[in-house]
Amino acid sequence: MHILALAAIALTSSITCHGAESGAIMVDGILDDWDDVQGEELSGSDIVRGRQNIRGRYDLKVEVKCVYNRTEGMFLLVKVTDSTLIRDRRPGRRDDRVAITLGQGRHGKKMVFYPPTARKKARWKVPRKVKAKVVRLRLGYAVELGIPWGVGKIFASLPKYPVGVAVYDTDSHLHMKPETVVAIDGQTPPRTGWLIPEGANQLYEGAITKLGIQEVRMDRLGNFVPGKAPERMVWGDNYLLVMGGDLGMNFLYVTMAQSPEDVKKVRVMDLDGDGLLEVFTRVRLSGGMLEAVVVWKPALRGIRRMFAHLTEFHKGPHFIVNSYKLKAVGHGRHKHYKIIFRFDKASSSITRKNWKGQPPDETTVNFLMPWDARKEVFVFSNGSYYGGRQ
């Protein structure tokens, strides 16, 4: 057996899924083939509730291990150290258990695993083609899973795998419910944690290191470029990155503003109704003197500025303020958006005669001025926009 392992830089609290050769893991309840796999413990920040109920090193400890290969799928081991196992003959919400979700939304698959005790067998139910074993350990139990690609819409090409793991610990039937819950990223199902494939983790870490990003503020999975495989969108400092998916082992990036403090808002949405996601932002420009709404549209060749409109100007006593509102148009597959801009206010020093301001570049629409029509509407559809002043 040969396991390809890489120690992950602790940039996120998600769990690394290591690359492995085909046949390296057998789902048979014999766990020695996991010995060389680096696992990660759920601890501190992963405790959803009941931190005060953990007493001693053998009361509750959770270790998660993950490997994958391109042909078979993903393999998961959840090892629970627990000195007291509580199980009814017909187990339910009061009992010790592990809950695992595969995928998101309507494609998500939810599974619950109840441990064996001296007098009771393990109980579980999994989707077709998923292999599972639940075995008792000297102090606790372990859940072993073999998950073929496609279950829960999880594929090898994803830059991160949507998998939720939550462990419920009951120490006494008297409480009528688990006292402690531990889960990936502190999220209980149906909210989803993430397993990051090793290759995608290398790509992510390389991009973060190259750009010198100190803080990741958003990390999303979705279809950003044409194709079937979702990409990973990351907002870190003042950078916007798109990686993996139909880009393969590559990433694109763009600098949204001069400094991280100049990025005021980031929202991911399908603005133009073409089935691909855009990134709607509000940023400060020119050293904070100007503010603008900017829409970015990723593509296979790069991240382009799809639209930009100035909203604020401040310099000493001089100022202009425009407001905006996003409004949905149509429904279902035909849903897209329009942005309505309005003139709000300006200093008395700004008149038609003395104003000499210009947009920072030709792709930016100028302000609505005091003497202009009071509304501007831009409608987004299929990769472009149209509209103007009313």
TORLO-570212 format. One line per 5 residues: number of its first residue (from 1); for each residue x, y, z of C-alpha. Coordinates in steps of 0.02 Angstrom, whole numbers, plus 50000, padded with zeros to 5 digits. Layout:
! TORLO-570212
NUM) X,Y,Z  ...
This chain:
! TORLO-570212
1) 50000,50000,50000  50060,50176,49962  49973,50332,50029  50023,50501,49958  50016,50620,50108
6) 50047,50807,50120  50044,50908,50281  49919,51049,50253  49957,51228,50299  49824,51277,50425
11) 49741,51412,50318  49566,51344,50343  49485,51228,50470  49428,51109,50331  49500,50934,50322
16) 49625,50877,50191  49580,50724,50085  49742,50637,50035  49778,50555,49869  49796,50365,49871
21) 49826,50222,49750  49679,50114,49697  49651,49972,49820  49743,50060,49962  49587,50060,50071
26) 49465,49916,50092  49299,49948,50179  49299,49791,50287  49305,49854,50465  49490,49810,50481
31) 49570,49980,50507  49757,49946,50492  49758,50008,50310  49723,50182,50381  49880,50183,50490
36) 49986,50284,50368  49850,50412,50331  49868,50580,50418  49708,50620,50511  49641,50780,50588
41) 49557,50797,50756  49396,50893,50783  49421,51001,50936  49394,51173,51014  49312,51274,50874
46) 49222,51119,50809  49120,51094,50968  48941,51146,50929  48878,51127,51107  48920,51044,51273
51) 49104,51090,51291  49081,51085,51480  49022,50903,51471  49187,50834,51406  49274,50757,51556
56) 49442,50674,51533  49541,50616,51382  49429,50465,51351  49260,50552,51362  49252,50619,51183
61) 49385,50635,51049  49350,50633,50862  49477,50600,50723  49433,50610,50538  49537,50533,50398
66) 49502,50548,50211  49584,50479,50053  49531,50477,49871  49584,50412,49702  49520,50451,49528
71) 49450,50279,49490  49363,50218,49649  49305,50374,49740  49327,50442,49915  49355,50347,50077
76) 49314,50416,50248  49356,50358,50425  49277,50439,50578  49357,50374,50738  49266,50416,50900
81) 49350,50393,51070  49212,50378,51199  49219,50284,51365  49029,50272,51380  48917,50216,51235
86) 48729,50240,51250  48618,50139,51132  48434,50092,51132  48375,49935,51046  48289,50050,50922
91) 48413,50195,50918  48361,50374,50886  48396,50554,50931  48442,50514,51113  48585,50396,51069
96) 48769,50408,51028  48788,50424,50840  48884,50495,50692  48787,50595,50561  48866,50617,50389
101) 48800,50718,50240  48866,50699,50063  48833,50845,49945  48724,50998,49961  48542,51048,49938
106) 48425,50930,49851  48571,50821,49796  48630,50795,49976  48628,50621,50053  48607,50606,50242
111) 48666,50455,50340  48665,50411,50525  48775,50277,50606  48742,50203,50778  48886,50114,50867
116) 48885,49934,50926  48889,49894,51112  48918,49732,51208  48737,49681,51176  48684,49776,51023
121) 48741,49774,50842  48787,49931,50746  48647,50009,50645  48658,50115,50487  48583,50146,50317
126) 48678,50217,50167  48638,50261,49985  48655,50127,49853  48837,50091,49803  48907,50168,49962
131) 49002,50041,50068  49002,50058,50257  49063,49972,50414  49041,50023,50596  49157,49936,50718
136) 49180,49942,50905  49349,49994,50974  49420,49968,51148  49365,50144,51194  49233,50199,51069
141) 49194,50155,50889  49237,50194,50708  49137,50226,50549  49221,50175,50386  49147,50229,50218
146) 49184,50200,50034  49095,50330,49927  49095,50312,49735  49106,50471,49633  48935,50541,49590
151) 48848,50508,49757  48782,50675,49819  48849,50754,49658  49027,50739,49725  49156,50711,49588
156) 49345,50697,49586  49359,50860,49487  49282,50966,49626  49405,51085,49709  49325,51043,49877
161) 49206,50906,49930  49045,50955,50023  49042,50830,50166  48969,50860,50339  49024,50756,50489
166) 48943,50777,50660  48967,50668,50813  48832,50663,50949  48887,50603,51121  48766,50545,51256
171) 48834,50498,51426  48669,50452,51512  48491,50406,51463  48432,50524,51600  48469,50676,51494
176) 48355,50615,51352  48472,50695,51223  48657,50705,51176  48755,50818,51294  48894,50856,51172
181) 48899,50885,50983  49061,50901,50881  49062,50936,50694  49176,50991,50552  49194,51181,50566
186) 49068,51179,50708  48924,51148,50588  48790,51016,50616  48697,50935,50470  48615,50985,50357
191) 48747,51125,50355  48900,51065,50263  49083,51052,50307  49220,51030,50178  49349,50899,50135
196) 49486,50972,50025  49570,50853,49899  49757,50855,49915  49793,50921,49740  49667,51062,49760
201) 49743,51101,49930  49914,51121,49850  49839,51238,49719  49749,51339,49853  49903,51355,49964
206) 50013,51400,49816  49893,51538,49762  49876,51607,49939  50065,51606,49963  50103,51684,49793
211) 49986,51830,49825  50034,51848,50009  49853,51840,50066  49835,51858,50255  49647,51837,50278
216) 49522,51733,50178  49351,51813,50197  49247,51707,50078  49267,51532,50005  49128,51473,49888
221) 49097,51328,49770  48995,51356,49611  48993,51367,49421  49091,51524,49379  49158,51477,49206
226) 49077,51378,49063  49081,51190,49090  49009,51058,49207  49136,51057,49349  49109,51189,49486
231) 49252,51306,49530  49312,51373,49697  49296,51561,49721  49403,51641,49857  49401,51820,49920
236) 49561,51852,50015  49620,52026,50066  49593,52132,49909  49605,51986,49787  49472,51885,49698
241) 49527,51709,49647  49442,51571,49547  49523,51399,49542  49497,51216,49500  49342,51144,49417
246) 49345,51173,49229  49506,51272,49252  49594,51111,49303  49746,51136,49414  49752,51322,49376
251) 49690,51481,49456  49640,51655,49399  49648,51811,49504  49614,51997,49497  49653,52140,49616
256) 49486,52218,49664  49555,52373,49752  49715,52451,49814  49706,52378,49991  49599,52251,50086
261) 49512,52394,50180  49449,52462,50013  49342,52307,49979  49177,52347,50065  49060,52212,50000
266) 49070,52048,49901  48918,51950,49846  48909,51797,49732  48757,51785,49618  48699,51745,49441
271) 48671,51926,49392  48640,51902,49207  48540,51740,49209  48661,51638,49102  48682,51500,49232
276) 48857,51558,49281  48898,51654,49439  48963,51832,49443  49043,51925,49589  48956,52086,49639
281) 49071,52204,49739  49075,52376,49817  49251,52449,49821  49343,52611,49857  49458,52682,49722
286) 49588,52820,49708  49648,52806,49887  49471,52805,49957  49414,52963,49868  49296,52867,49753
291) 49179,52720,49784  49104,52608,49650  48995,52456,49619  49096,52333,49515  49037,52167,49440
296) 49169,52036,49396  49137,51894,49274  49262,51748,49274  49299,51656,49112  49425,51526,49055
301) 49549,51661,49006  49533,51775,49156  49421,51878,49270  49354,52031,49179  49265,52184,49242
306) 49090,52163,49173  49019,52325,49242  49067,52471,49355  48971,52623,49414  49035,52761,49530
311) 48929,52789,49685  49027,52908,49799  49155,53047,49787  49231,53132,49940  49370,53261,49942
316) 49374,53391,50080  49206,53484,50080  49160,53416,49907  49053,53259,49889  48930,53166,49778
321) 48827,53016,49836  48729,52895,49726  48629,52749,49796  48588,52584,49710  48465,52441,49724
326) 48471,52266,49651  48305,52202,49585  48263,52031,49514  48182,52018,49342  48087,51862,49287
331) 48078,51693,49374  48158,51522,49371  48275,51493,49224  48235,51667,49157  48282,51758,49317
336) 48412,51897,49302  48441,52065,49384  48440,52250,49356  48530,52383,49457  48440,52548,49487
341) 48552,52697,49528  48484,52860,49598  48559,53029,49636  48557,53055,49824  48651,53213,49868
346) 48800,53323,49825  48889,53471,49904  48836,53644,49844  49013,53665,49777  48979,53540,49637
351) 48891,53626,49492  48877,53594,49307  48998,53738,49277  49141,53685,49392  49132,53494,49390
356) 49280,53418,49297  49280,53242,49369  49303,53093,49254  49279,52905,49279  49442,52815,49327
361) 49435,52718,49163  49323,52698,49013  49236,52543,49083  49166,52643,49231  49001,52736,49218
366) 49006,52911,49294  48898,52976,49437  48722,53038,49422  48747,53225,49452  48628,53352,49531
371) 48576,53415,49360  48553,53242,49282  48398,53135,49272  48373,53060,49445  48377,52876,49397
376) 48487,52758,49296  48438,52577,49262  48554,52440,49197  48480,52271,49152  48596,52119,49149
381) 48565,51977,49029  48673,51838,48954  48845,51909,48992  48810,52092,48957  48707,52241,49013
386) 48608,52382,48935  48517,52536,48997  48548,52716,49040  48474,52872,49118  48288,52899,49137
